[in-house]
Amino acid sequence: MKTISLFSATMISLLLLLLPACTGIDWEGKQAWQLRCHDAQTGYWKAWANLQPGPGGPKDLHVTAKAEVNSGGWEVKLTKRSPQGINPRILQLELHVTSPSGPATQVKTELDVKYTEKGGAPLFDKVEVFCGERLLTTKLVEQVH
């Protein structure tokens, strides 16, 4: 009986250690590098609405992520999709990944992915990011006061 209990405890411990690697989730609960768009590995997607109080407060919507590529010279950019979807509360964005046009350093490079919708904070509840026709990720908009 003790052998089975010890075996079970060992297996559970092993699963808990391996779970983050299998799911692409790190110990802080962030989405790790698991979403590929062309030759870029993306992760750590966030969407938040700046709802700071005060007259003339920014009320902007921000979307950020990281992209990892195999060399220097790459560019990543988020743009608003046109046309947008049928739900006006969901902002749809397109991730553009552009490879280097000439010689580039041969080292893995991490790039910041950023998008800001001026005045968009009160307008959207969710953000969908596409890579071509494929839905890459969906993020709920976190409200920051």
Backbone as a ProteinNet text record, in pm:
[ID]
protein_1_A
[PRIMARY]
MKTISLFSATMISLLLLLLPACTGIDWEGKQAWQLRCHDAQTGYWKAWANLQPGPGGPKDLHVTAKAEVNSGGWEVKLTKRSPQGINPRILQLELHVTSPSGPATQVKTELDVKYTEKGGAPLFDKVEVFCGERLLTTKLVEQVH
[TERTIARY]
81.5	0	85.9	194.2	282.2	350.9	382.5	448.3	358.5	231.4	137.8	123.2	112.9	98.5	222.4	340.1	464.7	475.1	438	439.1	343	222.1	122.4	171	228.6	279.7	392.5	478.5	588.7	535.3	437.2	380	309.9	236.7	168.9	271.2	377.4	482.9	547.3	573.7	633.8	541.8	413	317.2	310.8	312.6	308.5	432.3	545.6	667.8	667.1	611	611.7	495.6	389.6	270.3	299	376.1	400.7	467.9	561.8	630.6	536	445.5	353.9	246.1	203	92.1	136.5	266.8	312.8	285.2	259.5	233.8	352.5	407.8	518.9	463.9	551.3	506.8	432.7	450.4	378.1	241.5	206.9	75.9	68	180.6	179.8	178.5	122.6	122.3	262.3	328.9	466.7	470.3	586.8	611.2	543.5	420.7	354.1	273.9	259.9	175.2	261.4	266	353	275.9	340	288.4	403.2	391.1	498	624.4	733	857.4	881.6	779.1	792.9	714.6	777.3	711.6	663.1	534.6	482.1	432	420.9	369.3	354.9	312.7	295.3	199.3	90.4	-9.7	-87.7	-109.5	-190	-273.3	-392.7	-478	-534.9	-519.9	-573.8	-622.6	-722.3	-782.1	-735.4	-677.1	-631.6	-750.7	-808.7	-926.4	-892.3	-773	-731.2	-831.3	-863.8	-963.8	-908.8	-1000.7	-962.9	-1013.8	-1037.1	-1083.7	-974.4	-1014.9	-919.2	-824.9	-862.8	-780.1	-762.3	-657.1	-624	-729.6	-788.3	-892.3	-849.9	-721.9	-669.6	-670.3	-679.6	-670.5	-531.6	-464.7	-329.2	-325.9	-252.5	-228.7	-78.2	-20	123.8	152	268.7	315.4	464.9	521.9	662.1	664.7	762.4	783.5	930.8	957.4	1095.1	1120.2	1229.9	1267.3	1410.1	1449.8	1579.6	1697.8	1673.5	1784.5	1741.6	1835.1	1803.2	1735.5	1690.7	1633.5	1485.5	1421.5	1278.6	1197.8	1075.7	982.1	848.7	786.2	651.6	563.8	439.1	349	206.2	128.3	-14.9	-91.8	-189.4	-276.3	-421.6	-510.8	-653.4	-700.5	-771.8	-823.1	-936.1	-943.7	-1052.7	-1105.7	-1232	-1331.9	-1321.6	-1376.3	-1385.8	-1495.7	-1503.7	-1604.8	-1743.1	-1838.6	-1977.6	-2004.8	-1919.6	-1939.7	-1858.8	-1925.8	-1853	-1772.7	-1793.5	-1719.7	-1588.6	-1562	-1438.5	-1351.1	-1231.7	-1134.9	-1054.7	-1052.4	-975.5	-848.9	-734.5	-604.9	-536.2	-446.3	-366.7	-220.2	-152.8	-9.5	66.1	151.3	234.4	377.2	436.3	573.9	651.5	754.1	833.4	976.2	1024.1	1160.2	1262.9	1389	1493	1508.1	1536	1550.1	1693.1	1787.1	1927.2	1996.4	2129	2203.6	2161.2	2159.5	2117.6	2200.3	2210.5	2281.5	2209	2282.9	2224.3	2214.2	2128.9	2108	1958.4	1906.7	1764.6	1739.7	1631.2	1599.8	1457.5	1438.4	1305.4	1258.3	1140.3	1084.2	958.1	934.8	811.5	703.2	584.3	467.6	373.7	335	250.5	144.2	27.7	-79.7	-155.4	-191	-271.5	-388.9	-507.8	-629.8	-666.9	-639.8	-668.4	-818.3	-853.5	-993.9	-1071.1	-1002.6	-1070.2	-1102.5	-1058.2	-1078.1	-1224.6	-1316.4	-1455.3	-1527.9	-1466.9	-1536.8	-1526.5	-1419.4	-1392.7	-1381	-1434.6	-1425.5	-1323.5	-1295.2	-1210.7	-1128.9	-1010.2	-924.2	-894.9	-909.8	-872.3	-755.7	-650.4	-532.9	-524.5	-511.3	-505.9	-367.9	-332.2	-213.6	-267.6	-286.3	-355.8	-501.3	-551.2	-690.4	-705	-592.5	-594.9	-601.1	-695.9	-704.9	-588.3	-502.9	-382.8	-413.1	-482.1	-515.6	-633.7	-701.8	-810.7	-779.8	-787.7	-759.5	-875.5	-917.9	-1014.1	-940.6	-1008.1	-946.9	-954.6	-839.1	-831.4	-847.6	-933.1	-954.6	-860.8	-781	-684.9	-732.7	-760.5	-810	-700.9
-120	0	126.4	125.2	241.4	263.1	155	165.7	238.5	206.2	271.8	418.4	450.4	589	669.8	612.5	681.4	702.8	601.9	613.7	723.6	725.3	826.3	965.8	982.9	1114	1158.8	1065.8	1098.2	1140.6	1069.2	1102	1237.5	1266.4	1395.7	1507.8	1490.1	1591.7	1613.8	1506.7	1516.3	1589.7	1558.9	1627.4	1776.3	1812.6	1953.8	2028.3	1961.5	2024.4	2039	1941.2	1942.8	2019.7	2041.7	2106.6	2241.2	2331.7	2459.6	2443.9	2353.2	2334.4	2279.3	2192.3	2130.1	2226.9	2315.6	2404	2538.3	2569.8	2700.6	2807.9	2769	2864.3	2862.3	2979.6	2980.3	2990.6	2988.5	2985.6	3111.5	3222.1	3344.7	3349.7	3246	3240.4	3315.9	3357.8	3430	3330.2	3372.7	3286.9	3292	3179.9	3175.8	3166.9	3147.7	3146.6	3027.7	3041.4	2928.6	2966.2	3092.4	3132.9	3179.8	3101.6	3130.6	3206.2	3311.8	3386.2	3398.7	3331.7	3324.5	3273.4	3347.9	3300.7	3362.2	3415.5	3475.3	3392.9	3368.1	3301.2	3413.3	3416.4	3525.9	3474.7	3566.3	3531.1	3653.8	3630.8	3735.9	3844.9	3804.5	3898.7	3959.6	4090.6	4162.5	4268.9	4294.3	4402.9	4473.8	4606.1	4678.6	4816.4	4863.6	4994.6	5088.5	5200.2	5300.8	5389.6	5366.3	5442.1	5532.3	5590.5	5679.7	5794.3	5830.1	5936.1	6073.4	6167.2	6305.6	6351.1	6482.8	6536	6519.7	6479.3	6463.4	6346.5	6250.8	6131.5	6058.7	5981.2	5923.5	5828.9	5742.4	5648.2	5569	5533.2	5458.9	5308.8	5230.8	5085.3	5044.7	4958.8	4915.3	4763.9	4717.5	4574.8	4558.2	4465.9	4442.1	4292.1	4259.7	4120.7	4122.6	4004.6	3986.1	3894.1	3916.6	3828.8	3791.2	3663.6	3616.4	3565.8	3617.2	3578.5	3525.2	3459.4	3391.7	3479.5	3605.1	3693.4	3838.1	3930	4072	4116.6	4241.2	4298.5	4273.3	4198.3	4170.7	4288.6	4302.7	4402.5	4334.4	4375.3	4327.4	4448.6	4439.4	4553.2	4502.4	4565.6	4537.8	4650.2	4613.9	4713.3	4670.2	4766.8	4739.5	4670.6	4559.1	4486.7	4564.3	4550.6	4613.3	4511.9	4479.5	4531.5	4463.1	4528.7	4469.7	4363.4	4283.5	4177.9	4234.2	4144.8	4187.5	4238.5	4205.1	4250.9	4378.6	4493.1	4619.5	4630.1	4538.7	4541.6	4462.6	4399.1	4322.6	4394.3	4433.1	4495.7	4384.8	4386.1	4286.9	4351.5	4288.4	4338	4234.1	4280.7	4194	4208.6	4094.9	4096.6	4080.8	4178.6	4175.8	4144.1	4044.8	4004.7	4020.7	4108.1	4135.9	4088.9	4005.2	3951.5	4056.1	4036.8	4132.5	4139.3	4259.1	4275.7	4252.2	4249.4	4228.1	4143.8	4150.3	4075.2	4116.7	4019.9	4047.7	3963.1	4011	3934.2	3802.6	3697.5	3564.7	3531.6	3605	3583.6	3596.6	3510.8	3522.2	3661.3	3722.1	3859.4	3865.3	3936.8	3956.3	4097.2	4107.4	4235.5	4266.2	4395.1	4438.8	4456.8	4408	4425.5	4518.8	4630.9	4729.5	4785.5	4812.9	4880.2	4966.1	5088.2	5176.7	5228.9	5214.6	5269.5	5391.9	5511.2	5635.9	5646.9	5670.9	5683.8	5552.7	5441.8	5313.4	5238.8	5290	5216.7	5183.3	5277.8	5242.7	5165.5	5149.4	5091.4	4940.1	4879.7	4738.3	4656.7	4534	4438.9	4328.7	4306.9	4194.6	4234.7	4172.2	4193.8	4058.2	4051	3931.4	3968.3	3886.4	3911.4	3800.7	3840.8	3747.5	3747.7	3632.4	3616.4	3569.2	3661.7	3627.3	3598.6	3484.4	3446.7	3365.9	3334.8	3249.7	3335.1	3301.9	3368.8	3321.7	3416.2	3383.7	3377.6	3479	3482.2	3575.3	3553.4	3639.9	3680.6	3809.8	3859.6	3946.5	3923.5	4014	4142.1	4254.7	4383.3	4405.4	4419.6	4447.3	4597.6	4635	4777.2	4822.1	4924.4	4977.8	5116.3	5131.6	5260	5332.8
0	0	0	81.2	85.4	-48.5	-119.9	-249.5	-348.7	-350.8	-441.4	-404.3	-277.7	-234	-268.2	-247.3	-279.4	-430	-508.2	-653.7	-699.4	-643.6	-680	-646.8	-529	-488.8	-581.1	-619.7	-710.4	-847	-898.1	-1029.2	-1027.2	-921.7	-910.5	-905.4	-828.1	-820.1	-955.9	-1027.7	-1159.9	-1257.1	-1253.3	-1340	-1310.2	-1182.9	-1146.1	-1194.6	-1196.2	-1245.9	-1397.6	-1468	-1613.6	-1674	-1600.7	-1653.5	-1719.1	-1656.9	-1723.2	-1859.2	-1873.7	-2001.3	-2107.4	-2068.1	-2164.1	-2210.6	-2124.9	-2158.1	-2211.3	-2204	-2247	-2143.9	-2020.2	-1912.9	-1818.2	-1787.1	-1692.7	-1551.2	-1452.5	-1312.4	-1271.7	-1342.2	-1308.5	-1376.7	-1451.3	-1514.6	-1645.7	-1700.8	-1827	-1941.9	-2052.1	-2169.3	-2230.1	-2233.2	-2281.3	-2433.6	-2486.7	-2631	-2696.9	-2738.6	-2802.5	-2925.4	-2956.8	-3068.3	-3185.5	-3291.8	-3405.6	-3513.6	-3565.9	-3680.4	-3779.4	-3890.4	-3990.2	-3921.5	-3922.4	-3861	-3723.5	-3661.5	-3528	-3426.6	-3314.8	-3202	-3110.7	-3077	-2995.7	-2861.6	-2766.4	-2635.3	-2547.5	-2425.1	-2325.2	-2374.5	-2436.4	-2487.2	-2371.4	-2378.5	-2278.8	-2348.9	-2294.9	-2344	-2222.4	-2216.8	-2103.4	-2145.3	-2070.8	-2093.7	-1984	-2022.6	-1927.3	-1892.7	-1775.6	-1731.5	-1613.6	-1616	-1508.1	-1495.5	-1371.2	-1350.7	-1387.8	-1391.7	-1418.4	-1554	-1564.7	-1693.1	-1799	-1914.2	-2023.4	-2005.2	-1916.7	-1897.7	-2030.1	-2044.8	-2174.9	-2232.7	-2151.1	-2196.2	-2320.8	-2327.5	-2442	-2414.9	-2521.2	-2514.2	-2563.6	-2487.5	-2521.8	-2538	-2639.2	-2661.1	-2676.1	-2598.1	-2605.9	-2609.3	-2660.2	-2663.7	-2690.6	-2694.8	-2732.7	-2854	-2940.8	-3056.5	-3060.2	-3079.9	-3088.6	-3230.6	-3291.1	-3427.2	-3426.4	-3535.5	-3540.1	-3577.6	-3614.1	-3650	-3632.1	-3648.5	-3642.4	-3771.3	-3775.6	-3896.6	-3918.7	-3830.6	-3844	-3790.9	-3841.5	-3789.9	-3761.3	-3651.1	-3617.8	-3592	-3635	-3620.3	-3608.2	-3521.8	-3510	-3577.2	-3660.1	-3721.9	-3702.9	-3712	-3701	-3829	-3813.7	-3930.6	-3995.8	-4126	-4199	-4299.6	-4292.3	-4199.3	-4063.2	-3962.4	-3829.8	-3831.9	-3726.2	-3717.9	-3690.4	-3666.6	-3647.4	-3506.2	-3408.3	-3270.8	-3248.9	-3229.1	-3214.5	-3084.5	-2988.7	-2861.6	-2868.9	-2984	-3002.8	-3105.2	-3063	-3153.2	-3220.9	-3352.7	-3427.2	-3483.1	-3452.8	-3497.5	-3584.4	-3670.1	-3757.2	-3718.8	-3697.4	-3668.6	-3799.9	-3829.9	-3950.1	-3908.4	-3972.7	-3945.9	-4076.3	-4074.1	-4193.8	-4173.2	-4265.2	-4254.6	-4297.7	-4259.6	-4297.8	-4450	-4501.3	-4646.3	-4693.4	-4601.9	-4638.7	-4533.9	-4529.4	-4428.2	-4286.9	-4197.2	-4059.3	-3963.7	-3840.9	-3739	-3716.1	-3692	-3673.7	-3525.2	-3457.7	-3315.3	-3286.8	-3199.8	-3162.3	-3106.6	-3151.4	-3113.7	-3061.1	-2951	-2893.5	-2926.8	-2985.2	-3026.4	-2946.5	-2922.1	-2857.1	-2962.6	-2932.4	-3018.3	-2943.2	-3006.2	-2937.1	-3030.9	-2971.6	-3043.6	-2943.3	-2982.2	-2898	-2979.5	-2923.3	-2983.2	-2900.4	-2953.8	-2881.8	-2855.4	-2729.1	-2691.1	-2695.8	-2715	-2732.8	-2605.2	-2489.9	-2364.3	-2335.9	-2347.8	-2313.9	-2424.3	-2540.1	-2654.4	-2665.9	-2610.4	-2636.4	-2508.3	-2513.4	-2402.2	-2430	-2558.1	-2597.8	-2720.1	-2733.2	-2849.7	-2913.1	-3044.8	-3120.2	-3211.2	-3207.8	-3291.2	-3395.7	-3521.3	-3632.9	-3697.1	-3751.6	-3835.7	-3969.8	-4062.9	-4187.3	-4155.2	-4197.5	-4169.8	-4041.5	-3976.8	-3857.2	-3730.6	-3641.9	-3512.3	-3426.8	-3387.9	-3311.3	-3162.1	-3110.8	-2968.3	-2944.9	-2833.8	-2788.5	-2645.6	-2616.3	-2481.9	-2435	-2310.4	-2248.3	-2211.8	-2224.4	-2192.6	-2042.1	-1979.9	-1836.3	-1815.6	-1721.3	-1693.2	-1582.3	-1610.4	-1514.5	-1472.8	-1343	-1290.1	-1215.8
[MASK]
+++++++++++++++++++++++++++++++++++++++++++++++++++++++++++++++++++++++++++++++++++++++++++++++++++++++++++++++++++++++++++++++++++++++++++++++++

